[in-house]
């Protein structure tokens, strides 16, 4: 396929420069033990790929905690609080936007952390994944004050460290077309992958993130995700990293 050829060519450029691209995997919206989650964990185990699972605290269940306790190589991240939209009518959806007082939003996030800590203990990294990948800039600067050490959204990051001890590691390759809520198509996804590889090689030198949503994926998306990890696992010029190594922080929250 043309898009795979473009990726192979780009990875050759990485190798020629004596560098290796880094890929990581984040899946969003986990709340419960479901057949879709089982399918996700089976795929992860089959390919032995580290997975970061973003969990919605307000909906997280003991059944989810019990299921994940049996799954190795899974890092847990905090996915907002309730994944509720508070944006004004006609605006893009956001839970962590500027519409509400910052103290209210930060209070929810703190409550969400406590809920995750009760269910999952030390398995949760102090990393925030904003629902819809959107967060008000005014909130970002306050996140370290309530104990977060990392942020993960979507797209090329402006810089890796916003403040001392703080790391941003984003995703760049979304396999779902949210206008149709179906698989975006192999050509579109692989094209985004190739462009991101080129942009990172030329500039930001950041890890590249694959983004999936196990509760929203159709069969074509599942098939592609399986073929992606089959293809890139062990491929020259690219390594697959775990979230805990990228954020490099399992320290206790302040």
N, C-alpha and C positions, 0 to 999 in steps of 0.2 A: 504494500500500500504506500502511496506517495507520502502520507503523513509519517508513517514509520520510517521511511527513507530519510525524511527531513530530520527526524529525531536522531537517527543513527549518524547522520552527517554532523549534527550539532555536538553529539557526544564525542565524536572523533576530534572535533575542535577543542573540547575540554581536555581530552587525552594529550593532544599535541602541545597544549600549554602546560602540561604536567599537573593538571588539576582533576578533581573528581566532583561531579555534581551530587548534591544530597537531596533525597526525596523522603517525604514523610507522609503519613496518612491520618486524616482526621475525619471522623464520622459524627454527625450532629443529631440532636433531638432524642437521645435515649431517655426513657422514662420507666419502662417496665420490661419484664422478661416476656418476649414475644417470639413467634416463629421467625419473624424477620431478623430479630437479634440473633437467634440461634444460627440462622443462615449466614449472617455476617461473621460470627465467631468461627463457624466452620470454615469459611473462606479464608479467614485470617490464619487459622491453624494449618490449613492445607498448604499455604504458601509460606508459612512461618514469617510473616511480616508483622512488625510491631504496629499497634493500632492505638490511637488516642480517641477516646470516646467522650464526647461532650454531653453531659447529663443535665437535664432541666431539674433543678432542686425541688421546686414546688410539686412536681409530679412524680418524683422518684419513689419507687416502692421497695419494701424489703425483699420482694421476689427478685428484683433486679440485682440487689446487693448479693443475694444468695447465688444467683447465676454467675455473676462476674467473679465471685470468690473462687470459682472453679476454672477461670480462664486466665492463663498466663500471658505475659507480654501485652497487657492492656493498661495504658495510662488513662486516668480519669481526669477530666477537666470540668470546670463549672460553666454551664451554658445559661448565663443570665440568672433570672429568678423563676419566672413562670412562663416565659416565652409569650408574653402578652403584648399586643400592639397598643402603644399609647400615642402614636403619631396622629396629627390632625387629619381630618378627611382630605383625601387627595394627595397626601404626602406619602413618601415611601415608609414602609412599616419599620418600626423601631420600638424596642422596649427600653433602651438606655439612651434615649434622645434628650433634648433640652426642654421637653414639654412639662416635666415635673420638677419640683425642687430637688437639688442634688442630694440633700440629706435624706429625702425619702427614698431615692433610688439606691443610695449607698447603704441605707438601712436594710432594704430588701436583699441586696447582695450579701450583706453580712449574715442575715438570717438564712439565706440560701447556703452559704458556706457551712454554717452550723448544722443544717439539715444533712448536707452531704457528709460531713465529718461523723455524724452519728451513724449513718448508714455504712460508710465505706472506710472510715478511719484514715490511716496514713496513705491509702492508695490514691487519694485525690491530690493532684498537683495544685499549687496556688496560682492557677492560670485561668483567666477569664476569656470565654468565647462569647461575645455579644450575639444575641439572637439577630438574625438577618445580617450579621457581620457589620452592624452599625452601632457606633457609640459616640456620644457628644464629647468633643475635645476637652471640655471643661471637667468631665468626669474622669478622663484618663489620668490627669495629673493627681487626682485624689485617691486612685486605687491603691497605691503603695501604703497609704495611711491606714487602710483596713486590711492590709496583709497580703495583697496580691503581688506576685513577683513576675507575672508574665501576661501577655495579651496575644490573642490570635484572632485575626479578622480575615479579609480576603483581598488579594492583590499585592503588588509590589509595595513593600514597607518603606516609609520615609527614611527610617534609620532603625538600627537594631535595638539600641538602648535609649529609651526616652528619658530615663533618670538613672542614677547609679543603682546597680543591682536589679535592674528591670530589663526584661527581654521581650521583644515582639517577634513572633514567628508565625507567618501567615500561610494561608492556603492560596493556590493560584489556578487550580484545575478542577472545575466543578463539572461533574458528569451529568447533571440534570439541567434541562432547559426549563426554567421556572415559569415561563410564559405558557408552556403546554403541560408542565409537570410530568414530562417524559424524558427518556434518555436523550441527551443533546445530539447524539450521533458521533460515530467514531471519527469522522473527518474533522468535525468541529472541536472535539475534545483533544485529539492528537495535535491539531493545529495550535490550540492554546498551549499545549505542553511544549511544542517546539519553540513557539514565540517566547514563552517564559524562560526556557533554557537559554535562549540567545540573550534575552534581556539581563538575566542574572549573571551570565558569563561576562557580559560587557560592562556591568555596572555594580549592582548591589551585592553580588556574591552571597545571596541568602539561600537557605534551604527552600526547596519547592514543595508545596503541599498539595496533595490530592484530597479533594473534599467529596464525601459521599453522605447520603442520608438513607439509612437502611429502611426507614418506615415509608419512604416515598419512591423507592426504586421499582421500575418495571423490569421485565425479564431481560430486555436488551441492555439495561444498565448493569444488572447482575452479571450478564455474560461478558460485558466489556471489562468490568472490574476484575473478573477472574482472569481474563486474557492479559490485562495490563500487568498484574503482579506476576503472571507466568512469564511474561516477556522481559520485564525489567529486573526480576530477581536474579542476581548474579551477573547481570550484563556489565561489560567493561565500560568504565567511564562514569558509572553512577553507583552510589551507595544508598541504602535505606536506613534511616535513623529512627530511633524511638524518641517520643516527645520529651521524656525525662532527661535525655542527654542534650537535647536542643535547648530546653529551657534551663537546664543545669541547676535546678533548685527543687529539693525536697525538704527544704528547711521549714521549721515551724513558722506559722504566720505570726506577725507582730501583734 
